[in-house]
Amino acid sequence: MTPGKVLYLYCPFTHPPKYKYIILAHVGSETICFVINSEINKFTRNRPWLLHGQVELVKTPTDYQFLEHDSYASCDRARNDFSFDDIFNQIDQDMSLIKGELTQATIKEIIENVKQSTTISQSHRELIISSLSKAII
């Protein structure tokens, strides 16, 4: 499991709990993820500092075929709800939960977004930027 991977995991932190697409942003002593949503909710749309944190994932014939439609990586909130073991256990039971990888362009956009974030802690920003930077060829 490396930064930039997209997984489809059961998320007990959503209401109601359900499977969601997740981007691995950092894997280490702490695992940091971003959630992918099918749309930007009204609360986020009405707050520029949160709206800035949405990175569009456009489904094309070559990119993001696992998505049902264009979606948004919610990069305004770094989630650390999963341990590496939590992720590994879900994947170990069903390898099809590994859906793909972010494109290089999307990784760069997320990095730039995280650099400017006012909603992610400095320590998480540093971990995410360092980890995702290694995924750029």
LUMPAMI-157947 format. One record per atom (N, C-alpha, C): x, y, z. Coordinates in steps of 0.1 Angstrom, whole numbers, plus 5000, padded with zeros to 4 digits. Each point is the difference from the previous one (the first is absolute). Example, Ala and Ser with C-alpha at 12.3 -4.5 7.8 and 13.67 -1.06 7.14 Angstrom:
// LUMPAMI-157947
513249435078
499150125000
500950125000
499650114993
500950115000
499250115008
***
This chain:
// LUMPAMI-157947
500849885000
499250125000
500950125000
499950084990
500850124998
499150124998
500650125003
499250124998
499750024985
498850054998
499450014986
499149894996
500049895008
499149894997
498550045004
499149954992
498650025003
499449875004
499350005011
499449885006
498550025002
499349895001
498650015003
499849935013
499950075011
500049955013
498750035008
499749915009
498850025009
500450115010
499250105001
500450125008
498950015011
500449955012
499150015011
499850155005
500850094995
499950145005
499050084992
499449944989
499050084992
498649975007
499150094996
498649985006
499049994988
499549884998
500349885007
501349944995
500549905008
501349934995
499849944987
500950014991
499949944986
501449994994
500049944988
501349994992
500150134993
501350055000
500350134993
501449984993
500250074990
501350014994
500950085008
501249965003
501050065009
501350024992
500750115002
501350024994
501049995012
501049914998
501149995010
500950124998
500250095010
500850124998
501349985008
500049925010
501249975008
499949865007
501049924999
500049875007
501350005008
499849985013
501149995009
499549975014
500650065010
499549985014
498650055001
499650094992
498750054999
499649994985
498849954997
499549994987
499050124997
500250074990
499250124997
499449984986
498750035000
499249984988
499150124997
499650014987
499050094996
498849924995
498850055002
498849934996
499650064986
499549914992
499550054987
498450005001
499550114995
498550025000
499550014986
498849974998
499450014986
499650144997
499850085011
499650144998
500550085012
500150134998
500450095010
498750055008
500049975013
498750045007
499950155002
498850045003
499650145001
500950075010
500249945012
500850065010
501450044995
500649914993
501450024994
499950114989
499049994991
499950094989
499950155005
499450025012
499850135005
501150055009
501149935000
501250045008
501249994992
500550124995
501150004991
501349925005
500250015013
501249935005
499949855000
498749954999
499849864999
499949964985
499350084992
499949984986
501349994993
501050085004
501350004994
500649865002
499649925010
500649875003
499449894992
499150034990
499449894992
500849994987
500549884997
500749974988
499249914991
499650054988
499249924992
500749884993
499349895000
500649874994
499049984988
500550024988
499249994988
500249864994
498949934999
500049874994
500150014985
501049944994
500350004986
500249864995
500149984987
500349864996
501349945005
500950095005
501349955005
500250025015
499250095006
500350035014
498749985008
500249945012
499049995010
498749924995
500349894993
498949924995
499249935011
500649995012
499349935011
498950095005
500150134998
498950095004
498849994992
498850025005
498850004993
499850124992
500650115005
499950144993
501050095006
500250124994
500950095006
499850025015
501050015007
499950015015
501050115005
500050015013
500950105007
500849945012
501350024999
500849965012
499850115010
499649975012
499850105010
501350025008
500850094995
501450025005
500050115010
498950045005
499950105011
500149935013
499949875001
500049935012
500949874999
501050005008
500949885000
499449915010
499649884995
499449905009
501149905005
500049985013
500949895005
499149905008
498949974994
499049915007
500549854998
500849974991
500549864997
501449995005
500349895006
501449965002
500449924988
501349984998
500449914989
499449875001
499949945012
499449875002
498650004996
499250105003
498650014996
499949994984
500950074994
500050004985
500449864995
501149955005
500549874996
499049895002
499350005011
499049905003
498850004990
499650124996
498950014990
500549954986
501250054997
500649964987
500349854999
500549955011
500349855001
498849924998
498950045004
498749934998
499550014986
500350114993
499550024987
501050104992
500849944992
501050084992
499450094990
498749974996
499450094991
499750145006
500250025013
499850135006
501150104996
501149954994
501050084995
499550044986
499750134998
499450054988
500950064989
501150065005
500950064990
500950105006
500550094992
500950105005
499650134994
500450115007
499850134995
500950034989
499650094991
500950044989
501050095006
501150024992
501150095005
499450145001
499250044991
499450145000
499150025013
499349905003
499150015012
500950005013
501049925000
500950005012
500650145002
500550064989
500650145000
498950105005
498849984995
498950105004
499749985015
500049885005
499849975014
501150065009
501249984995
501250065008
499950155001
499750074989
499850145000
498950055009
498949924999
498950035009
500349995015
500749895003
500449975014
501050115005
500950044991
500950115004
499350135005
498950034993
499250125003
498949985011
499949885004
498949975009
500150075014
498850055004
499950065013
499249915010
499649884995
499249915008
500749875004
501249994995
500849885003
501250045008
500349935011
501150045009
501350004992
501050085005
501350014994
500749864999
499949935011
500649875000
499449904990
498750004998
499449924990
500350054986
500150134998
500350064987
501449954996
501050005009
501349964997
500149854997
499349925007
500049864997
499449974986
498850064998
499349984987
500950054988
500550125001
500850054989
501249924997
500749965011
501249914999
499649874993
499049935005
499649874995
499550014985
499150094997
499550014987
501150044990
500950095004
501150044992
500849884995
500149905008
500849884996
499349924989
498650024999
499249934990
500150074986
500750114999
500150074988
501349954993
499849964987
501149954993
500950114994
***
